[in-house]
Amino acid sequence: MSEQLSALEELTICQQLTSLKGRYCRSLDAQDWPTFQALFAPDATMDFRGAGSTLGGNDLLHGAAQIVDTIRAANVGITSVHQCHTPEFTVSSPTEATAIWHLASHLRWPEGSPVRAKDGFGYYYDTYVKLGGEWKIKLTRLARILNEDVSAGR
């Protein structure tokens, strides 16, 4: 626990960050791009290098607008389910925190696509900052431990 915060203050921050990550998964899967963009700091970074992503080689993104534009384009026609579990939080101050989230993702492409289905598992390493009274994602980095084409089973 941070020396600057009471246990209740730290617990409150952890709950707020849990809700933020929940909105991340929900808005991504619903392709609700305005909500998704609002979760990021304006100067946020998304680092999916080496994560076996489907971003077409554009795996290091800077700025909320570029993040959303790239993720939107990569998700056209895809149905996704992202689930983040068992966070490990570190609250550094009333306005800075980090978390490691366990990720399970399930992606399905439309009929006729070269890849039909992928299941992925790994970890999100997130850095958060509080701006204007709201928690925002400053950095999200994905490290996959498994990214498997499961099309044969469909």
N, C-alpha and C positions, 0 to 999 in steps of 0.2 A: 504494500500500500504506500502511496505517496505520502511524504511527511506533511505536505501542504493541505491535504484533504482529510476529512473525517471518513470513517468507514462508510457512513451513509452517503456522503457526497460521491465517493468512488463507486459505490454500488449503483447509484443513480446514473452516473456517466456510463457505466457498463451496460445498463439497461437501455439507455439512449442509443448507444452504439449497436446493440443487438437489433433494435428497431430499424436503425439506418441500414444495416446489412439485410434485414428482411425486406425493406423497400427496394434495395438493390436487386435482389433475386426476383421479387414480384414484378417490378417494372421492366426488367430485362426480359423475363418470360412473356409478359403481356405486350411487349414491344411498345411500352408507354414512354416514348423518348423524352418528352418534357419533364416527366417525373424523374427519369433516369439521369438526365443532365443536371437537375437541381441537387442531386446527391453529391456532386463533385465540387471541390474548390475550383475557381476559375483556372488556376495554374496546375491542376492535378496532372499526375502521370499514371499511365497504365502500362505495365511491363509484362508482356506475355511471351517474351523471347524464350525460346527453348521449351515452351509449354505445350507444343503440339497443337497450337491454336488453329483456327480456321480464318484468320484475318488476312490471308493472302500475302504473307511476308511483312506486313505492316504491323509488327508486334510490339513496337515501342511508341506510345502515343503521348503527346503533350497537349494539355489544355482540355477543358471540359468539352468544348465544341468539337475538337478533333476526335476525342474519345467517342462521343455519341455518333458523329457522322460515320466513323469507321465501323463501330459495332452495329449500327443500323444497316449499313450496306452488307455486312457479313451475315446478317440474320434474315435477309429477304427469303421468304418461303420456308424458313426453318421453324419447327416447333421445338421449344426447349423447356427443360425443367432443371433449375439450379437449386440445390439445397446446401446450405451452409450450417455446420454443426459445431458443437463443443468449442466455443471460442476460448482463447487464452489471451487475456487482456493485460496490458501494462499501461497504467494511467500515470503519465509523467507530470502533469500539471492540470489545472482547471481547463486548459485549452489545447492540450496535446495528449494523444494516446496512440497505442498500437494494438494490433490483435493478429493472431493467427487463427484462421478458420479452416476447418476440414470441409472439403467440397466434394459433392457428388453432382455430376451433370449428365444429362441425357438429352441428346440432340437427334432430331428426326428430320430428314430432308424429304421433299416431295417425290412422288413416283417419277421414275426416269432419271433421277440424279445419279451420278457415278457412285456416290456414297449415300447410303440410305439411313444409316443409324450409327451413332458413336456414343459410347458411355465413357466418361472421364472421371477420374478421382485424383485429388491432390490437396493442395493447401493454398489459400490466399494469405498473403502477408500484407496487411493494411496499415497505413499511417493515417491518422485523423487529426483534424484541426477544427477548432471552434471559431467560426466567423459570424459576426453579427448575431450572436446568440444561438447559432445552429451548428451542429456537428456536420462536417463535410469530409469526404474522402480526399486526402492529399496525394496518396500513393496507394495503388493496389498492384501487387505482383503475384502472378500465378505460377506455382510450381506443380506440375502434374507428376503423379507417380504411376498413373495408368491412363492411357487414352486409346481405347479399343474400338475398332470397327466391328460392330455387332450386326451388320446388315444381313448376314447369312441366316440369322435367326428370325428374320421378318418375313 
